[in-house]
Each structure stands twice: as C-alpha cells, then as structure tokens.
Amino acid sequence: MAIVMGLDQHRAQITAEWIDTDTGEVSRSRISPAHRAGVRKFAERFRGQELEVALEATTGWRFVAEELRRVGAVVHLAEPAETAARRGNKKRAKSDRADARHVRELLMIGRLPESWIPPDHLLDLRSRVRLRHTLSHQRGEWQQRIQAVLYHHGCPQRRNLMTAEGLQWLKAQPLPAGAREQVTVALGMIDALDAQLAPLDKELRAYARRQLGCKALMKHFGVGELTAVTILAELGDVDRFSSSREAVRYAGLDITVHQSDQRRSPGHLSRQGPPALRWALFEAAQSAARQGSPDRDYFAQAAERLGANRACLSVARKLLKRSYHTLRELGEEALQPA
C-alpha cells in the first residue's frame, strides 16, 4: 500500500491529509501540540508502509522530517514561494486543510517545487554561520546607532570608532548626558557581541582549514576562512543546480527586470537567497581592487561605469560561479565533514 501525504505546519498545530493510492481513500488528521513527541506518535502509525510526505520549508520543518524518516518515509521539502505561486491567482478558500491538500496534490502529479534537504552535519554548520552572520549584523547596527547619536548632536563624522584611537576620540566628544548614555549602552552591547563572536570565529576558521571543500574555495582570490565556510554551508550540493546561473539566482544576486511592451523597470537585486551567502560573496569580492587580483581590470572598468558597489556585485557573481564549478568538480567529497 502506497500513501502520499501533505502537511501544513504551524507552531501550534500540524494539519495532515493523505491518500491511499490503491483505494483512493482520503484521510485527515491534526497534530496538536505540534512538538516532536506528538509528531513521533502520529508517524508511528505509518511504520512499515510505503509513505511519501511533502511539507513546506518553513521554520520547524527539520524535526518533522527527522521523525518521518525514522519510520521509513520519503520526505519532500517544498519551496514556499513557488508552492504558493502554483496555487494560482484565482480567489478560493485558503485553510490549513487546503494547504495540506495543495502540497499533497503537487507531489502526486510531480509538480512540487522541491528544496534540497542538507545532511545533518551541514544543517548544523549552516546554523552556525547564520548565527555568526546575525551577531555580526547586530554589531553593525549598534555602530550605526552610535553614528546616528553623534550626527544628531552635531559631532563631526569619523570612521573606525572601534579602534583605540577612535574610542578615545569618542570619549572626548561633548555629548549631553542622555546621548552619552546611549553611546555607553551601545559600546557595552558591541563588547558583548564581540565576546560571543570571538570563539565562534575561531571554531569556524579551524573548520575551514580542515575541510576539503573550504580549502578548495580558499584558492580563489579574496575567499578567506570565514567566507569559505559560509559559501560551503549555504551553497551546499551544487549538483542540484543545472548551471552556475541558477546558483546565482539561488543566492539572490540576479537582477530582476519587469518588462511589458515598451516599458521596462530598472533592475535591482532579487535578494531572495540566504543573506549570509550574499555577505560572504560581497566580502570576498571587495578584494578585487587589490594588486594581484585576477579581476582587478574588470573591477576597475565596472567601477568607472557603475560605481564601486555594483562592480563588487559583478565580481561577487563571478566568484559564485567559480565556487559552483570548484564544488562540482570535487563532487561528494566537497561536503564531507572535517
């Protein structure tokens, strides 16, 4: 007996609809509360049966997939935006049951837009590089708050405030008590974030020096330890991309254009992919202006026409395509844990 199931997952409950392909019987169930124990109990009734399950790649999918695989199910992860788009624009009732039926039907007819499910060690690595990216982003936000306070009170603009010289300059600025308190809190938050970032950076750098795929990526000019481990974790198995252009689209570095008849809107980045991947590629691309860079001439020409930022984005696309081919040549060994 073969069973095809669709799941609609929320934090409070999970709605399931499945069909027995031999008899055509459709059944439904609701898992509440939607935690691991509840999913495990639900999945046990299907142990030993031929089961295929589709669910969207939303927050919490990992433990659901793990429990379903434990009973021998084949799990398909649906890309949420594409799955919603295939519902169409026609006005119709939308409910948890309808969503579960939608992914189940897409799976049955072979039109489910699937997302790749990384192995567990790569999921763990991905969570760590994303944690680092979040901490680094928050650190930058606190620095911007300090700059905003300084500008609000008429202080001259100055970069590199976190150096010893910059901190001395900041301490000497004539700020009122309220503004001084804002700066003091911001500096304390930056110190706390630095304390969390330091050991995380050390471990990720050590991992990059040991892991085969990271070592291959670091052979490209501008790609360092932190950027290499981020590219590897976020890009994953490149064989799922038909070409390097598809990898660029996955990263959100492609230019979106809306054209109808003679009207054409100005293009901009889609930004649909992982932010940490775009950060790593842009960070590495900024080395293109340095002496010895193979992209130095290209960067200079692009910067003259488009500006430095857009030139960096162009180099970032080139680096992503090179990374794609590097990992593709290594094959399965590229993703082996260190």
N, C-alpha and C positions, 0 to 999 in steps of 0.2 A: 504494500500500500504506500503510495506517494502522497505527501502532504506539502502544499505550498501555503506559506503564511506571510501576512503583512502585519507589522507592528507600528503603532503610533505612540511615541514615548513622551511622557511629561514627568515632572518631578513628583507629582502626587499619584499618578496612575499610568498604566500602560494598557492600551486597548489592542487586542489581538483578533484577527479574523483569518481563518484558514479554510482551505477546501481540500477535500479528499478527491484526488484526480481520478480515482477508479469509480467512485459512486456519484461524484458531483455534489456531495453533501457539503454545505457551508456551515461552519460553526464560529461562534464568537465567545470571547471571554475578556475579563478585565482584571488586571493585576493591581491590587491596592492593599497596602502601600507599595510603591514601586522601588523596593530595595532588593539587594542581592538574594536574601532569603526567600522573598516572595517569588522572584523570577526563577530561582532554583526549584522551588516546589512546583511551579507551573510547568517548567521544562521537563521534569521527570516523567510526566505522563506520555511524553513522546519518545522516551528512550527506546532504542532498538528499531525505530521506524525511519523510513526514508523521508527526511524533512529538509525543506529549503525555506529560509526565512529572509525577508527583506525589511530593513529598518533604515531610517534616515540618520545621517551622520551628524546628529545634534549632541549636545552635552549629555553625557551619561551612557553613550552607546557601548563603551568598552566593556563594562561589567555584564551588560545584557548579552553581548556577543560571546563573552567568555563562558557564561552559564549555558548558552545554547550549544556551543561547541562541545561542552562537557558531555552532553547527551548524544553527540554524533551529528548534530545539524550542520548543514552548509549555510553559512551566513553571508548575505549580500548587503553591502553598505551603500545606501543611495545618497547621491549628492543633492542636498536640499533644494537649492535654487532651480536646478534643471528638473527635478521631480515636480516642483510646483508649476514650472512653466509648461510641462506636458499635461497638466490638467486643463489648460486652455483658458481663454478669456470669457467663456460663456458663464453667465451667472447661474450658480447652483448652490445647493445646501452644502455647507462645509462643517464637518464634525469630526471627532476623533475616529468614529467608526468609518466615515467616508475616507478619511486619510489612510487608515489601515487597509481598506479595500483598494484604494488607489495604488499603493506600492505593491500590494499583492498581485493586482492585475497587470501592472507593468512588468513584474517579474515573470509572470506566466507567459506573456507574449514576447518576452525578450527585449523589451524597450526600457528596462530600468537603467538610468544613468549611474553607473557604479563608481564608487570611490574606492581607492586602494586601501586595504587593511594592513598596516605595517606589522612586522613581528613585534613581540613584546619588548625586546631589548631596544628596538628603535623607537617604540612609543615612549619608553622611559627616557631615552636620550632626547627625544623631541620635547617632552615636558620640561626637561632641564634647560634646554636652550631657550625655550619660550619664557621660562621663569627668569632667566638672566636678561632676556630682552625687556621684559616688563620692569624689572628692577632698574635697568639702565634708563629706560624711558621715564620712569618716575624721577630718577635723579636729574635728568634733563629738565623736567617740569619744575622742580624746585629751584634750579638755577635760573630758569626763566622768571620765576616769581621774584627772585632777588633783583633781577634786572628791571622788572616792572616797578618795584618799590623805588629803586634808585631813580628811574626816569620820572616817576610820579613826584619826586621831591627835588627834581632839577639837578641831579648829580650827573657829571659827565659820563659818557658811555665808555666802558672798559671791558675787554675780553679777558679770559683766563683768570677769573676771580678765585678759582680754587687752588691756585699756586700760593706759595708762602708770601710772595710779594703782593699778589692780588688780595689776599686776606688782610694784609697789613693796610693796604690802601682802603679796603672796605671798612675796616675798623676806624679809620681816620675821617670818614665822611660825616658831615654834620647833619645827622638824621634825628628827628623828634623821637620821643620815647616809644610811641606806637609803631613807627616804622622800624626802629631798632629791634623791637620785639619780634616783628615779622621776619627780619633778617636772621636773628638768632635762632628762631624756630626752624627756619629753612636750612640753616647750616647744620643744626642738630639732626634733621631728617637726612641730609646728604651724608653725614658721618655714619648714621645708622644703616643707610643703604650700602655705603662702601664696605661696612663690616660684613654684610651679607654677600656682597659681590665678590670679595677677595677670595674666599675659599672655593666658591663656585667657579670662578675663572680659573683657578689653579687646577681643579679637577678636570675641567673641560679641556684645558690646554694639554694636560697629561694624557687624556684620552686621545686627542688628535694626534699626538706624537706616536702613539702605539697603533692606531687603527689604519688599515691598509687604504681604505677609500679616502680618508682625510689626508694621508701622506701624499697620495696621488694628486689630490686637489691643490695641495700647497705648492706644487711645482709650477702652478700658474702665477704669473707676476701679480703681486698685490694680495693674494689669498694667504692669510695667516692662520694661526691655530684656531682662534675663536670663530673666524668667518668660515673656515673649512668644516668644522664640526657642525655649524649651523646649516650650511648648504647641504651637507650629507643627511642630516636629520630631517630637514624639511623637504628635500627633493626625493629622497628615498629611492625606490626601484624605478629607474628611468625607462625600463623596458615597457612600462605601461603607457608611455608617450610614443606616438607614432613618429614624431620628429622633434628636433630641438625647438622649432617654432611653437609646438604645443606646450613644451616645458616653459617657454617664455610666457605663454598665455596663462598657464597654471600659476606662475609667480605673480601675476598681476602687473607685469611690466609691458604688456602690449598696449598700443594706442587705440582707444575706442573712437569710432567715427560714425556719425549718423548722417546719412545722405539720402535725399529724396528729390528726384528730378534734378534741378539745377542748384538745389540748396544743399549745403554741406556744412555741418557744425565743426568748430575747431576740435581737434583730437585732444584727449587727455588720458592719463593712465587709468586703467580699469581698477587697479588696486583690489582685485578680487582674491588674490592668493595670500599666503602666510606673510604677515608683516615682518617677521624675523628674517625670512629669506630675502625680502627686498632690502632690509637693512644690511645684511651681510654682503650682498652683491654691490650695493651702492658704496659701502665702506671700502670694499676691495677696489672698486673702480676709481676711487679718488687717488689711487697710486699711479694712475695712467699718465699724469703730468710729470712724473719723476724721470730723472735720467735713467736710461736703460729699459724703460717700459716699451714693449713691442707696440703699444697702442698710442705712443706719445704723439706721433704726427697726426694720427686720426683724431685724437682728442683735441689737439690744437686747432685743427681745421673746423671741427664741430663746435668748439667753444667760440671761435670767431663768428660763426654764423648764428648759433643758437644760444650761446651763454654756457657758463661752466656747469651748471646743474644739469641741463639737458644733455650736455656732452657726456657727463658722468653716467646718466641713464643709458645712453647709447653704448658706452663701454660695458656697463653692467649687463646688458643683453648679450654682448659678445662673450663675457665671462660665463654667463649662464649656459650658453650654447657649448662652450668649451668644456664646462663641467659636465654637461649632459653626455658628450662624446667620451670624456675620460671615464665616467662611471659605467657607461655602456660597454666600453672595451674591457673593463675589469670583470664585468658580469656579476655573478652572485657573490664573489669574494669581496666586492666593494662594500657590502653591507654587513659582513661578518663582524660580530662584536670584538672589541680589542681584547 
